[in-house]
Amino acid sequence: MGTMLDATVDVPVAVETSKDADESFPGDKKITVVFVLGGPGSGKGTQCANIVQHFGFTHLSAGDLLRAEIKSGSENGTMIQNMIKEGKIVPSEVTIKLLQRAMRESGNDKFLIDGFPRNEENRAAFEEVTKIEPEFVLFFDCPEEEMQRRILGRNQGREDDNIETIRKRFKVFMESSLPVIEYYNSKGKVRKIDAGKPIEEVFEDVKEIFSPYSAQVA
């Protein structure tokens, strides 16, 4: 189901390693971060792939990084896996360090961070540890009924693709992520997309938002 990973970044932690941010990005390199938020089935993944192709951003998924770290068999990955097995929540700082490492190793300076921050504590910890504020939040606003239709239509045989679980995931998203969206909206940093439209139309709106950023030559 992945629900444990869906909830892997929820508890407050003592943040003591902000110096890592300086080590990650030496010099005065300008780092552009865009947080990408949206409910399950809102089409974030599809549009992130389009942004990567057309605008040269690097796409980072917090959930994917946690899964990859577990799969690597590293000491850190084993610790994460054990915490999940024991029903514990992986601290924000662990996820943030994985994001920092992926950013540093990419060699890029433009990033889409997908599905993070999931809540206000994540948001505060990210800014404290990395000293980076996002350029903006790309919010894929999609009606719950449409997201249900899309997820059920995937026909992937996933056990969590049922109405009850989809509604639960949507409720968790609304309760935890909306305060993040509201926070950045108060700072004029939310770019809301009507994600209920067809993929091509959604990307036209996305392109308009990303037009100030230099497109990658295909």
Buried (B, 14 or more C-beta within 10 A) or exposed (E): EEEBBBBBBBBEBEBEBEEBBEEBBEEEEEBBBBBBBBBBBBBBBEBBEBBBEBBBBBBBBBBBBBBBBBEEEEEBBEBBBEBBEEEEBBBBBBBBBBBBBBBBEBEBBBBBBBBBBBBBBBBBBBBBBBBBEBBBBBBBBBEBEBBBEBBEEEEEEEEBBEEEBBEBBBEBBEEBBBBBBEBBBEEEBBBBBEBBBEEEEBBEBBBEBBEEBEEEEE
